[in-house]
Amino acid sequence: MQWLYLAIADIFEIVVAIAAGKAEGFKNRRWTAITLVSGALGTYFLSRALLTFDVGVGYAIWTSIAGVGITVLGVVLFGQRLNWRKTLGIAVIIAGVVGLQLSGAA
Amino acid sequence: MSHTDRSSANSWLMLLLAGGFEIGYALSVGGSHGFTRLSWSLVAVVFFLLTLWALSVALRTIDVGIGYAVWAGIGAAGAALLGPFFFDESLTVTQAVWLGVIIAGVVWLKLADRPEPAPASAPETPDTRGLTSQARETQGAQR
């Protein structure tokens, strides 16, 4: 269940990233509101996940998967290029999360 | 110390502060126990807003990719190191190694995912806390 909570929290964190970008330094009220509401919902689901995960472990997985999602969305939706550097970063993060899981630490 | 030096030093101080706030956010979200403890929950909200503010100020002058990399690294490493001090948790060697791998990956990805220095018509890069466009605008104005 904690992985599901973390996944939901990550979706909201990615929405925060996109909405905050469109909020134009928080001058645009609609996107600022979406930023804050998504931030609140993401934080709630993160806190549910951290009932099971240790704080450092859950937080690291959450923030890193959000980073992967943001990069992938940038490629899929915003026409960014997926170069070898980004690919390596994504691979290292996934290896770290899987390693943490397989070692029983997560 | 020239005006530029001082303002640059202030930006880096603000970035370190943003990292510190993010550690506070992570720890208080954990301490809120699924938002069932009011005081920790309120502290989490305050840290969330403080982080957003400090990061946006710091990224007016610091390169967005470098800024995010430093901020994310501080937040994740700080939460991992300080978690055991505040909660009934332990950080084993195996955990620490894999966490190190994840944090290195995040820092690397943030550096790799920085928006390419391109004309204003370049597509927006959504980024964590998404303050990219604002930072880019301000950078352009100051150079």
gemmi code that builds the backbone of each chain (N, CA, C; Angstrom):
import gemmi

chains = {
    "A": [
        ("MET", (0.830, -1.212, 0.000), (0.000, 0.000, 0.000), (0.863, 1.261, 0.000)),
        ("GLN", (2.010, 1.197, 0.705), (2.861, 2.390, 0.790), (3.405, 2.795, -0.573)),
        ("TRP", (3.591, 1.788, -1.467), (4.074, 2.107, -2.815), (2.987, 2.826, -3.612)),
        ("LEU", (1.733, 2.439, -3.399), (0.621, 3.103, -4.082), (0.519, 4.558, -3.617)),
        ("TYR", (0.607, 4.767, -2.290), (0.559, 6.132, -1.753), (1.682, 6.981, -2.347)),
        ("LEU", (2.878, 6.360, -2.424), (4.030, 7.091, -2.951), (3.812, 7.447, -4.428)),
        ("ALA", (3.217, 6.513, -5.179), (2.956, 6.761, -6.609), (1.960, 7.907, -6.779)),
        ("ILE", (0.895, 7.909, -5.964), (-0.098, 8.991, -6.047), (0.559, 10.323, -5.673)),
        ("ALA", (1.376, 10.301, -4.598), (2.072, 11.518, -4.168), (2.987, 12.033, -5.283)),
        ("ASP", (3.597, 11.123, -6.026), (4.483, 11.518, -7.126), (3.711, 12.180, -8.255)),
        ("ILE", (2.508, 11.660, -8.555), (1.700, 12.271, -9.613), (1.390, 13.729, -9.242)),
        ("PHE", (1.004, 13.951, -7.979), (0.708, 15.318, -7.545), (1.952, 16.196, -7.574)),
        ("GLU", (3.113, 15.627, -7.214), (4.346, 16.408, -7.221), (4.708, 16.837, -8.644)),
        ("ILE", (4.432, 15.961, -9.613), (4.701, 16.304, -11.010), (3.739, 17.410, -11.467)),
        ("VAL", (2.472, 17.328, -11.003), (1.507, 18.396, -11.303), (1.994, 19.715, -10.699)),
        ("VAL", (2.527, 19.653, -9.469), (3.074, 20.847, -8.818), (4.156, 21.465, -9.705)),
        ("ALA", (5.043, 20.613, -10.222), (6.148, 21.099, -11.044), (5.639, 21.837, -12.275)),
        ("ILE", (4.657, 21.232, -12.952), (4.130, 21.849, -14.172), (3.339, 23.122, -13.840)),
        ("ALA", (2.480, 23.030, -12.803), (1.625, 24.165, -12.443), (2.446, 25.359, -11.962)),
        ("ALA", (3.484, 25.092, -11.144), (4.311, 26.186, -10.629), (5.026, 26.883, -11.779)),
        ("GLY", (5.390, 26.107, -12.813), (6.025, 26.705, -13.986), (5.082, 27.650, -14.713)),
        ("LYS", (3.793, 27.286, -14.741), (2.798, 28.102, -15.443), (2.274, 29.238, -14.566)),
        ("ALA", (2.608, 29.224, -13.276), (2.079, 30.228, -12.350), (2.793, 31.573, -12.490)),
        ("GLU", (3.847, 31.612, -13.317), (4.573, 32.862, -13.601), (4.945, 33.607, -12.332)),
        ("GLY", (5.760, 32.936, -11.492), (6.175, 33.580, -10.248), (4.984, 33.857, -9.346)),
        ("PHE", (3.985, 32.967, -9.432), (2.782, 33.006, -8.580), (1.936, 34.264, -8.837)),
        ("LYS", (2.075, 34.837, -10.037), (1.222, 35.971, -10.406), (-0.092, 35.461, -11.010)),
        ("ASN", (-0.029, 34.284, -11.680), (-1.234, 33.697, -12.260), (-1.987, 32.937, -11.162)),
        ("ARG", (-3.173, 33.441, -10.815), (-3.888, 32.902, -9.645), (-4.349, 31.469, -9.833)),
        ("ARG", (-4.846, 31.152, -11.048), (-5.387, 29.813, -11.283), (-4.298, 28.752, -11.111)),
        ("TRP", (-3.133, 29.002, -11.765), (-2.061, 28.012, -11.680), (-1.422, 27.996, -10.294)),
        ("THR", (-1.428, 29.164, -9.629), (-0.923, 29.197, -8.253), (-1.814, 28.338, -7.361)),
        ("ALA", (-3.147, 28.446, -7.578), (-4.084, 27.645, -6.790), (-3.869, 26.152, -7.054)),
        ("ILE", (-3.687, 25.797, -8.339), (-3.454, 24.386, -8.683), (-2.160, 23.904, -8.027)),
        ("THR", (-1.119, 24.778, -8.020), (0.152, 24.431, -7.383), (-0.055, 24.094, -5.909)),
        ("LEU", (-0.777, 24.974, -5.209), (-0.930, 24.800, -3.761), (-1.812, 23.594, -3.430)),
        ("VAL", (-2.903, 23.410, -4.195), (-3.798, 22.273, -3.927), (-3.071, 20.955, -4.209)),
        ("SER", (-2.349, 20.896, -5.349), (-1.603, 19.673, -5.667), (-0.518, 19.434, -4.636)),
        ("GLY", (0.127, 20.503, -4.201), (1.164, 20.368, -3.167), (0.589, 19.796, -1.886)),
        ("ALA", (-0.605, 20.272, -1.521), (-1.243, 19.788, -0.291), (-1.613, 18.312, -0.429)),
        ("LEU", (-2.223, 17.941, -1.579), (-2.630, 16.548, -1.781), (-1.409, 15.629, -1.845)),
        ("GLY", (-0.369, 16.079, -2.566), (0.859, 15.286, -2.653), (1.476, 15.067, -1.289)),
        ("THR", (1.494, 16.140, -0.495), (2.056, 16.054, 0.850), (1.260, 15.064, 1.708)),
        ("TYR", (-0.078, 15.091, 1.541), (-0.920, 14.170, 2.312), (-0.566, 12.712, 1.978)),
        ("PHE", (-0.492, 12.387, 0.681), (-0.204, 11.004, 0.301), (1.225, 10.616, 0.662)),
        ("LEU", (2.160, 11.577, 0.604), (3.529, 11.296, 1.053), (3.520, 10.933, 2.535)),
        ("SER", (2.720, 11.673, 3.311), (2.680, 11.404, 4.747), (2.088, 10.017, 5.021)),
        ("ARG", (1.112, 9.586, 4.183), (0.557, 8.233, 4.329), (1.641, 7.194, 4.031)),
        ("ALA", (2.423, 7.462, 2.981), (3.486, 6.525, 2.620), (4.538, 6.438, 3.729)),
        ("LEU", (4.799, 7.589, 4.380), (5.845, 7.628, 5.408), (5.393, 6.998, 6.714)),
        ("LEU", (4.109, 6.562, 6.775), (3.688, 5.769, 7.931), (4.401, 4.422, 7.905)),
        ("THR", (4.745, 3.959, 6.693), (5.415, 2.667, 6.543), (6.907, 2.830, 6.265)),
        ("PHE", (7.227, 3.675, 5.279), (8.637, 3.909, 4.940), (9.325, 4.718, 6.034)),
        ("ASP", (10.620, 4.481, 6.239), (11.419, 5.420, 7.021), (11.435, 6.748, 6.258)),
        ("VAL", (11.522, 7.847, 6.996), (11.428, 9.175, 6.368), (12.470, 9.356, 5.257)),
        ("GLY", (13.750, 9.079, 5.560), (14.817, 9.296, 4.587), (14.630, 8.439, 3.348)),
        ("VAL", (14.188, 7.186, 3.550), (13.989, 6.249, 2.440), (12.801, 6.675, 1.583)),
        ("GLY", (11.663, 6.908, 2.217), (10.453, 7.282, 1.488), (10.621, 8.599, 0.754)),
        ("TYR", (11.247, 9.577, 1.429), (11.431, 10.882, 0.818), (12.333, 10.783, -0.418)),
        ("ALA", (13.446, 10.034, -0.294), (14.394, 9.905, -1.413), (13.729, 9.233, -2.613)),
        ("ILE", (12.954, 8.180, -2.360), (12.276, 7.494, -3.468), (11.261, 8.436, -4.106)),
        ("TRP", (10.495, 9.136, -3.261), (9.454, 10.052, -3.762), (10.048, 11.150, -4.638)),
        ("THR", (11.059, 11.839, -4.132), (11.609, 12.976, -4.869), (12.335, 12.525, -6.133)),
        ("SER", (12.982, 11.341, -6.075), (13.735, 10.886, -7.245), (12.792, 10.405, -8.352)),
        ("ILE", (11.710, 9.702, -7.965), (10.758, 9.242, -8.984), (10.033, 10.439, -9.608)),
        ("ALA", (9.758, 11.477, -8.790), (9.166, 12.693, -9.351), (10.114, 13.295, -10.387)),
        ("GLY", (11.412, 13.305, -10.068), (12.406, 13.831, -11.004), (12.409, 13.051, -12.314)),
        ("VAL", (12.309, 11.721, -12.212), (12.260, 10.880, -13.408), (11.001, 11.207, -14.211)),
        ("GLY", (9.862, 11.317, -13.511), (8.598, 11.617, -14.185), (8.642, 12.951, -14.906)),
        ("ILE", (9.252, 13.949, -14.258), (9.335, 15.286, -14.853), (10.197, 15.257, -16.115)),
        ("THR", (11.323, 14.530, -16.047), (12.186, 14.419, -17.222), (11.468, 13.694, -18.361)),
        ("VAL", (10.798, 12.577, -18.026), (10.098, 11.795, -19.055), (8.972, 12.619, -19.674)),
        ("LEU", (8.208, 13.345, -18.844), (7.130, 14.190, -19.375), (7.686, 15.290, -20.271)),
        ("GLY", (8.868, 15.824, -19.862), (9.505, 16.853, -20.673), (9.796, 16.339, -22.069)),
        ("VAL", (10.181, 15.054, -22.151), (10.484, 14.441, -23.451), (9.197, 14.149, -24.214)),
        ("VAL", (8.226, 13.544, -23.521), (7.005, 13.089, -24.191), (6.091, 14.256, -24.582)),
        ("LEU", (5.921, 15.227, -23.669), (4.942, 16.294, -23.894), (5.555, 17.614, -24.353)),
        ("PHE", (6.803, 17.881, -23.924), (7.340, 19.223, -24.162), (8.500, 19.232, -25.155)),
        ("GLY", (8.687, 18.111, -25.865), (9.663, 18.075, -26.937), (11.111, 18.239, -26.521)),
        ("GLN", (11.417, 17.911, -25.234), (12.814, 17.948, -24.802), (13.543, 16.727, -25.371)),
        ("ARG", (14.859, 16.857, -25.538), (15.608, 15.720, -26.038), (16.051, 14.807, -24.890)),
        ("LEU", (15.962, 13.506, -25.116), (16.436, 12.540, -24.118), (17.875, 12.178, -24.475)),
        ("ASN", (18.841, 12.886, -23.860), (20.233, 12.594, -24.189), (20.787, 11.522, -23.246)),
        ("TRP", (22.044, 11.144, -23.426), (22.604, 10.047, -22.629), (22.722, 10.432, -21.162)),
        ("ARG", (22.902, 11.721, -20.897), (23.027, 12.155, -19.496), (21.728, 11.906, -18.730)),
        ("LYS", (20.603, 12.323, -19.334), (19.312, 12.114, -18.680), (19.032, 10.623, -18.522)),
        ("THR", (19.331, 9.856, -19.588), (19.093, 8.415, -19.540), (19.895, 7.777, -18.414)),
        ("LEU", (21.163, 8.196, -18.273), (22.003, 7.653, -17.198), (21.420, 8.004, -15.824)),
        ("GLY", (20.990, 9.257, -15.668), (20.415, 9.685, -14.398), (19.196, 8.849, -14.022)),
        ("ILE", (18.306, 8.632, -15.015), (17.095, 7.835, -14.781), (17.483, 6.405, -14.406)),
        ("ALA", (18.470, 5.839, -15.127), (18.904, 4.459, -14.861), (19.486, 4.325, -13.459)),
        ("VAL", (20.295, 5.317, -13.047), (20.910, 5.263, -11.708), (19.836, 5.324, -10.622)),
        ("ILE", (18.846, 6.202, -10.819), (17.760, 6.323, -9.830), (16.975, 5.013, -9.725)),
        ("ILE", (16.611, 4.450, -10.878), (15.838, 3.200, -10.871), (16.659, 2.082, -10.213)),
        ("ALA", (17.962, 2.023, -10.545), (18.828, 1.017, -9.929), (18.850, 1.201, -8.415)),
        ("GLY", (18.925, 2.446, -7.967), (18.965, 2.721, -6.533), (17.682, 2.315, -5.831)),
        ("VAL", (16.531, 2.623, -6.448), (15.235, 2.280, -5.839), (15.063, 0.764, -5.796)),
        ("VAL", (15.392, 0.092, -6.916), (15.268, -1.368, -6.964), (16.228, -2.010, -5.963)),
        ("GLY", (17.455, -1.486, -5.896), (18.437, -2.017, -4.957), (17.972, -1.880, -3.519)),
        ("LEU", (17.402, -0.719, -3.222), (16.889, -0.458, -1.871), (15.769, -1.437, -1.536)),
        ("GLN", (14.935, -1.705, -2.525), (13.802, -2.619, -2.328), (14.287, -4.057, -2.148)),
        ("LEU", (15.182, -4.493, -3.044), (15.649, -5.880, -3.004), (16.452, -6.171, -1.740)),
        ("SER", (17.153, -5.133, -1.237), (17.950, -5.352, -0.033), (17.077, -5.373, 1.214)),
        ("GLY", (15.773, -5.137, 1.020), (14.853, -5.185, 2.146), (14.845, -3.926, 2.975)),
        ("ALA", (15.534, -2.882, 2.477), (15.631, -1.651, 3.259), (14.452, -0.725, 3.006)),
        ("ALA", (13.690, -1.010, 1.957), (12.545, -0.134, 1.673), (11.229, -0.888, 1.868)),
    ],
    "B": [
        ("MET", (33.938, 43.748, -1.032), (32.993, 42.897, -1.732), (32.059, 43.745, -2.580)),
        ("SER", (32.022, 43.474, -3.867), (31.177, 44.268, -4.748), (29.714, 43.910, -4.540)),
        ("HIS", (28.857, 44.722, -5.119), (27.424, 44.471, -4.984), (27.057, 43.110, -5.570)),
        ("THR", (27.642, 42.763, -6.732), (27.326, 41.512, -7.399), (27.748, 40.319, -6.549)),
        ("ASP", (28.949, 40.413, -5.968), (29.443, 39.331, -5.121), (28.488, 39.087, -3.956)),
        ("ARG", (28.076, 40.187, -3.355), (27.225, 40.056, -2.175), (25.876, 39.441, -2.551)),
        ("SER", (25.322, 39.890, -3.678), (24.014, 39.363, -4.077), (24.135, 37.886, -4.460)),
        ("SER", (25.294, 37.496, -5.050), (25.513, 36.090, -5.378), (25.646, 35.252, -4.108)),
        ("ALA", (26.379, 35.790, -3.123), (26.532, 35.087, -1.845), (25.171, 34.930, -1.174)),
        ("ASN", (24.342, 35.971, -1.250), (23.002, 35.906, -0.669), (22.159, 34.835, -1.346)),
        ("SER", (22.298, 34.711, -2.672), (21.530, 33.705, -3.398), (21.913, 32.303, -2.954)),
        ("TRP", (23.227, 32.088, -2.778), (23.672, 30.761, -2.347), (23.231, 30.471, -0.921)),
        ("LEU", (23.247, 31.511, -0.089), (22.755, 31.357, 1.277), (21.270, 30.976, 1.238)),
        ("MET", (20.526, 31.636, 0.345), (19.101, 31.359, 0.204), (18.872, 29.936, -0.296)),
        ("LEU", (19.761, 29.471, -1.183), (19.638, 28.104, -1.716), (19.879, 27.081, -0.599)),
        ("LEU", (20.919, 27.327, 0.231), (21.190, 26.430, 1.358), (20.002, 26.421, 2.316)),
        ("LEU", (19.419, 27.612, 2.504), (18.240, 27.747, 3.367), (17.080, 26.921, 2.794)),
        ("ALA", (16.892, 27.007, 1.464), (15.827, 26.241, 0.806), (16.039, 24.743, 1.029)),
        ("GLY", (17.316, 24.301, 0.962), (17.636, 22.899, 1.237), (17.295, 22.532, 2.674)),
        ("GLY", (17.636, 23.440, 3.596), (17.330, 23.214, 5.017), (15.827, 23.138, 5.258)),
        ("PHE", (15.082, 24.031, 4.605), (13.620, 24.018, 4.740), (13.040, 22.703, 4.213)),
        ("GLU", (13.643, 22.200, 3.112), (13.147, 20.958, 2.522), (13.381, 19.778, 3.471)),
        ("ILE", (14.520, 19.805, 4.187), (14.764, 18.770, 5.204), (13.677, 18.863, 6.273)),
        ("GLY", (13.385, 20.117, 6.703), (12.336, 20.330, 7.694), (10.990, 19.823, 7.197)),
        ("TYR", (10.730, 20.042, 5.904), (9.476, 19.576, 5.293), (9.390, 18.051, 5.356)),
        ("ALA", (10.464, 17.393, 4.921), (10.463, 15.922, 4.900), (10.257, 15.350, 6.311)),
        ("LEU", (10.985, 15.907, 7.276), (10.898, 15.382, 8.642), (9.521, 15.642, 9.250)),
        ("SER", (8.956, 16.842, 9.010), (7.662, 17.139, 9.629), (6.524, 16.372, 8.948)),
        ("VAL", (6.653, 16.111, 7.628), (5.642, 15.274, 6.963), (5.668, 13.873, 7.578)),
        ("GLY", (6.885, 13.368, 7.829), (7.009, 12.065, 8.487), (6.436, 12.105, 9.899)),
        ("GLY", (6.728, 13.195, 10.611), (6.275, 13.323, 11.997), (4.781, 13.549, 12.126)),
        ("SER", (4.133, 13.955, 11.017), (2.694, 14.240, 11.079), (1.870, 12.954, 11.193)),
        ("HIS", (2.503, 11.802, 10.981), (1.831, 10.494, 11.047), (0.552, 10.480, 10.221)),
        ("GLY", (0.729, 10.731, 8.911), (-0.421, 10.723, 8.018), (-1.363, 11.865, 8.314)),
        ("PHE", (-0.807, 13.003, 8.745), (-1.571, 14.207, 9.082), (-2.587, 13.956, 10.201)),
        ("THR", (-2.203, 13.120, 11.145), (-3.068, 12.909, 12.312), (-2.563, 13.723, 13.503)),
        ("ARG", (-1.352, 14.297, 13.376), (-0.830, 15.146, 14.449), (-0.810, 16.591, 13.970)),
        ("LEU", (-1.620, 17.422, 14.611), (-1.848, 18.779, 14.119), (-0.575, 19.620, 14.068)),
        ("SER", (0.224, 19.614, 15.160), (1.380, 20.512, 15.217), (2.383, 20.190, 14.105)),
        ("TRP", (2.730, 18.898, 13.935), (3.671, 18.513, 12.881), (3.090, 18.844, 11.503)),
        ("SER", (1.780, 18.692, 11.345), (1.149, 18.970, 10.056), (1.267, 20.448, 9.706)),
        ("LEU", (1.023, 21.309, 10.708), (1.138, 22.756, 10.463), (2.575, 23.135, 10.138)),
        ("VAL", (3.528, 22.526, 10.875), (4.945, 22.797, 10.608), (5.297, 22.380, 9.181)),
        ("ALA", (4.731, 21.266, 8.720), (5.002, 20.787, 7.358), (4.524, 21.805, 6.322)),
        ("VAL", (3.332, 22.346, 6.532), (2.783, 23.341, 5.600), (3.677, 24.579, 5.558)),
        ("VAL", (4.120, 25.029, 6.746), (4.988, 26.209, 6.814), (6.303, 25.946, 6.070)),
        ("PHE", (6.901, 24.765, 6.293), (8.153, 24.441, 5.604), (7.949, 24.354, 4.090)),
        ("PHE", (6.797, 23.825, 3.662), (6.498, 23.728, 2.224), (6.521, 25.125, 1.591)),
        ("LEU", (5.843, 26.078, 2.259), (5.770, 27.441, 1.718), (7.130, 28.141, 1.794)),
        ("LEU", (7.853, 27.935, 2.892), (9.187, 28.538, 3.035), (10.130, 28.036, 1.941)),
        ("THR", (10.047, 26.723, 1.641), (10.895, 26.148, 0.595), (10.596, 26.786, -0.750)),
        ("LEU", (9.302, 26.871, -1.066), (8.871, 27.453, -2.338), (9.414, 28.875, -2.478)),
        ("TRP", (9.325, 29.644, -1.386), (9.777, 31.039, -1.401), (11.303, 31.127, -1.537)),
        ("ALA", (12.027, 30.413, -0.673), (13.493, 30.515, -0.680), (14.068, 30.047, -2.014)),
        ("LEU", (13.488, 28.968, -2.556), (13.986, 28.430, -3.819), (13.748, 29.421, -4.961)),
        ("SER", (12.586, 30.043, -4.964), (12.286, 30.982, -6.047), (13.218, 32.193, -5.975)),
        ("VAL", (13.548, 32.653, -4.761), (14.473, 33.784, -4.615), (15.875, 33.375, -5.078)),
        ("ALA", (16.334, 32.186, -4.629), (17.690, 31.736, -4.959), (17.863, 31.559, -6.471)),
        ("LEU", (16.818, 31.033, -7.135), (16.945, 30.717, -8.556), (16.821, 31.945, -9.457)),
        ("ARG", (16.629, 33.118, -8.863), (16.663, 34.331, -9.682), (18.069, 34.560, -10.222)),
        ("THR", (19.071, 34.152, -9.456), (20.445, 34.399, -9.913), (21.242, 33.125, -10.145)),
        ("ILE", (20.907, 32.034, -9.431), (21.678, 30.805, -9.598), (21.105, 30.002, -10.762)),
        ("ASP", (21.985, 29.380, -11.560), (21.576, 28.523, -12.666), (20.570, 27.484, -12.161)),
        ("VAL", (19.449, 27.344, -12.902), (18.346, 26.502, -12.437), (18.778, 25.048, -12.208)),
        ("GLY", (19.524, 24.477, -13.168), (19.945, 23.080, -13.043), (20.827, 22.861, -11.829)),
        ("ILE", (21.821, 23.757, -11.649), (22.721, 23.656, -10.504), (21.944, 23.872, -9.208)),
        ("GLY", (21.052, 24.870, -9.231), (20.259, 25.179, -8.040), (19.419, 23.995, -7.587)),
        ("TYR", (18.700, 23.385, -8.537), (17.858, 22.233, -8.202), (18.701, 21.057, -7.715)),
        ("ALA", (19.864, 20.863, -8.345), (20.721, 19.740, -7.974), (21.176, 19.882, -6.528)),
        ("VAL", (21.641, 21.085, -6.172), (22.116, 21.327, -4.803), (20.965, 21.190, -3.809)),
        ("TRP", (19.824, 21.807, -4.152), (18.660, 21.797, -3.266), (18.149, 20.367, -3.038)),
        ("ALA", (17.996, 19.606, -4.132), (17.479, 18.244, -4.010), (18.456, 17.353, -3.247)),
        ("GLY", (19.762, 17.567, -3.497), (20.777, 16.775, -2.796), (20.752, 17.023, -1.296)),
        ("ILE", (20.679, 18.309, -0.919), (20.632, 18.653, 0.511), (19.389, 18.044, 1.159)),
        ("GLY", (18.242, 18.205, 0.492), (16.988, 17.714, 1.056), (17.009, 16.212, 1.299)),
        ("ALA", (17.414, 15.455, 0.275), (17.367, 13.996, 0.385), (18.426, 13.472, 1.359)),
        ("ALA", (19.644, 14.031, 1.276), (20.703, 13.575, 2.189), (20.367, 13.950, 3.628)),
        ("GLY", (19.852, 15.169, 3.809), (19.501, 15.628, 5.154), (18.403, 14.782, 5.776)),
        ("ALA", (17.371, 14.463, 4.970), (16.271, 13.647, 5.498), (16.771, 12.258, 5.893)),
        ("ALA", (17.675, 11.695, 5.075), (18.195, 10.356, 5.366), (19.059, 10.358, 6.631)),
        ("LEU", (19.883, 11.408, 6.795), (20.810, 11.455, 7.931), (20.103, 11.834, 9.228)),
        ("LEU", (19.117, 12.756, 9.132), (18.473, 13.260, 10.347), (17.264, 12.430, 10.776)),
        ("GLY", (16.675, 11.664, 9.841), (15.528, 10.827, 10.184), (15.753, 9.994, 11.442)),
        ("PRO", (16.868, 9.264, 11.522), (17.120, 8.426, 12.705), (17.234, 9.226, 14.005)),
        ("PHE", (17.582, 10.527, 13.914), (17.699, 11.334, 15.131), (16.330, 11.706, 15.687)),
        ("PHE", (15.365, 11.889, 14.783), (14.054, 12.372, 15.211), (13.045, 11.252, 15.421)),
        ("PHE", (13.251, 10.133, 14.717), (12.252, 9.076, 14.784), (12.907, 7.761, 15.187)),
        ("ASP", (12.060, 6.799, 15.462), (12.548, 5.479, 15.844), (12.951, 4.726, 14.571)),
        ("GLU", (14.021, 5.221, 13.938), (14.467, 4.626, 12.689), (15.967, 4.392, 12.754)),
        ("SER", (16.437, 3.504, 11.893), (17.879, 3.294, 11.843), (18.340, 3.405, 10.398)),
        ("LEU", (19.570, 3.817, 10.213), (20.130, 3.908, 8.865), (21.234, 2.857, 8.778)),
        ("THR", (20.930, 1.719, 8.126), (21.934, 0.672, 7.991), (22.901, 1.034, 6.861)),
        ("VAL", (24.035, 0.322, 6.827), (25.029, 0.586, 5.784), (24.421, 0.324, 4.408)),
        ("THR", (23.688, -0.792, 4.270), (23.076, -1.126, 2.984), (22.129, -0.023, 2.536)),
        ("GLN", (21.267, 0.419, 3.471), (20.346, 1.514, 3.180), (21.103, 2.751, 2.721)),
        ("ALA", (22.146, 3.100, 3.477), (22.910, 4.314, 3.190), (23.527, 4.245, 1.795)),
        ("VAL", (24.038, 3.057, 1.425), (24.659, 2.917, 0.103), (23.630, 3.135, -1.008)),
        ("TRP", (22.476, 2.463, -0.898), (21.452, 2.598, -1.945), (20.873, 4.001, -1.976)),
        ("LEU", (20.713, 4.609, -0.777), (20.248, 5.997, -0.741), (21.257, 6.907, -1.423)),
        ("GLY", (22.550, 6.621, -1.208), (23.601, 7.391, -1.872), (23.490, 7.293, -3.386)),
        ("VAL", (23.189, 6.081, -3.874), (23.014, 5.880, -5.318), (21.844, 6.724, -5.832)),
        ("ILE", (20.708, 6.676, -5.099), (19.514, 7.433, -5.522), (19.807, 8.939, -5.530)),
        ("ILE", (20.440, 9.419, -4.450), (20.707, 10.856, -4.339), (21.675, 11.307, -5.437)),
        ("ALA", (22.698, 10.478, -5.704), (23.630, 10.798, -6.792), (22.868, 10.873, -8.119)),
        ("GLY", (21.924, 9.939, -8.315), (21.114, 9.932, -9.538), (20.269, 11.193, -9.671)),
        ("VAL", (19.674, 11.631, -8.550), (18.839, 12.840, -8.575), (19.681, 14.061, -8.916)),
        ("VAL", (20.832, 14.201, -8.235), (21.700, 15.357, -8.476), (22.150, 15.368, -9.945)),
        ("TRP", (22.557, 14.186, -10.441), (22.995, 14.058, -11.833), (21.876, 14.429, -12.796)),
        ("LEU", (20.658, 13.909, -12.525), (19.528, 14.148, -13.421), (19.164, 15.634, -13.453)),
        ("LYS", (19.199, 16.285, -12.282), (18.870, 17.709, -12.234), (19.884, 18.516, -13.040)),
        ("LEU", (21.156, 18.124, -12.972), (22.192, 18.822, -13.742), (21.998, 18.568, -15.237)),
        ("ALA", (21.587, 17.329, -15.588), (21.427, 16.966, -16.994), (20.163, 17.576, -17.586)),
        ("ASP", (19.159, 17.829, -16.732), (17.843, 18.251, -17.196), (17.687, 19.765, -17.204)),
        ("ARG", (18.800, 20.491, -17.021), (18.686, 21.949, -17.033), (18.283, 22.418, -18.417)),
        ("PRO", (17.481, 23.480, -18.461), (17.048, 23.978, -19.767), (18.244, 24.454, -20.570)),
        ("GLU", (18.260, 24.072, -21.849), (19.376, 24.491, -22.695), (19.304, 26.003, -22.889)),
        ("PRO", (20.442, 26.676, -22.825), (20.415, 28.123, -23.037), (19.999, 28.411, -24.477)),
        ("ALA", (18.740, 28.777, -24.632), (18.172, 28.945, -25.967), (17.355, 30.225, -25.989)),
        ("PRO", (16.955, 30.667, -27.176), (16.126, 31.869, -27.254), (14.823, 31.705, -26.472)),
        ("ALA", (14.136, 32.818, -26.255), (12.924, 32.814, -25.428), (11.842, 31.917, -26.010)),
        ("SER", (11.964, 31.547, -27.292), (10.936, 30.730, -27.920), (11.079, 29.249, -27.578)),
        ("ALA", (12.170, 28.908, -26.847), (12.393, 27.506, -26.502), (11.233, 26.967, -25.664)),
        ("PRO", (10.915, 25.664, -25.829), (9.809, 25.100, -25.046), (10.124, 25.151, -23.560)),
        ("GLU", (9.089, 25.362, -22.769), (9.253, 25.416, -21.313), (9.656, 24.050, -20.785)),
        ("THR", (10.596, 24.048, -19.874), (10.937, 22.802, -19.201), (10.216, 22.775, -17.870)),
        ("PRO", (9.315, 21.828, -17.669), (8.736, 21.733, -16.337), (9.791, 21.146, -15.418)),
        ("ASP", (9.909, 21.689, -14.242), (10.949, 21.195, -13.352), (10.368, 21.135, -11.952)),
        ("THR", (11.054, 20.448, -11.058), (10.532, 20.349, -9.713), (10.304, 21.749, -9.178)),
        ("ARG", (9.144, 21.969, -8.599), (8.732, 23.272, -8.095), (8.624, 24.301, -9.221)),
        ("GLY", (8.932, 23.841, -10.466), (8.682, 24.576, -11.699), (8.899, 26.086, -11.731)),
        ("LEU", (10.007, 26.547, -11.202), (10.211, 27.991, -11.189), (11.105, 28.438, -12.334)),
        ("THR", (11.284, 27.510, -13.288), (12.223, 27.729, -14.368), (11.998, 29.020, -15.141)),
        ("SER", (10.765, 29.228, -15.587), (10.522, 30.344, -16.491), (10.794, 31.666, -15.782)),
        ("GLN", (10.359, 31.721, -14.522), (10.580, 32.933, -13.753), (12.078, 33.205, -13.609)),
        ("ALA", (12.822, 32.135, -13.255), (14.252, 32.294, -13.041), (14.941, 32.741, -14.327)),
        ("ARG", (14.495, 32.158, -15.444), (15.143, 32.469, -16.708), (14.898, 33.937, -17.073)),
        ("GLU", (13.666, 34.374, -16.851), (13.336, 35.763, -17.141), (14.258, 36.711, -16.376)),
        ("THR", (14.361, 36.440, -15.059), (15.118, 37.331, -14.204), (16.602, 37.285, -14.571)),
        ("GLN", (17.081, 36.047, -14.876), (18.490, 35.927, -15.276), (18.760, 36.800, -16.494)),
        ("GLY", (17.832, 36.708, -17.463), (18.011, 37.465, -18.691), (18.097, 38.954, -18.412)),
        ("ALA", (17.275, 39.418, -17.463), (17.231, 40.838, -17.149), (18.513, 41.311, -16.476)),
        ("GLN", (19.164, 40.391, -15.768), (20.314, 40.813, -14.974), (21.627, 40.715, -15.728)),
        ("ARG", (21.624, 40.025, -16.844), (22.905, 39.859, -17.532), (23.092, 40.854, -18.658)),
    ],
}
model = gemmi.Model(1)
for chain_id, residues in chains.items():
    chain = gemmi.Chain(chain_id)
    for i, (resn, *xyz) in enumerate(residues, 1):
        res = gemmi.Residue()
        res.name, res.seqid = resn, gemmi.SeqId(i, " ")
        for name, pos in zip(("N", "CA", "C"), xyz):
            atom = gemmi.Atom()
            atom.name, atom.element = name, gemmi.Element(name[0])
            atom.pos, atom.b_iso = gemmi.Position(*pos), 0.0
            res.add_atom(atom)
        chain.add_residue(res)
    model.add_chain(chain)
structure = gemmi.Structure()
structure.add_model(model)
structure.setup_entities()
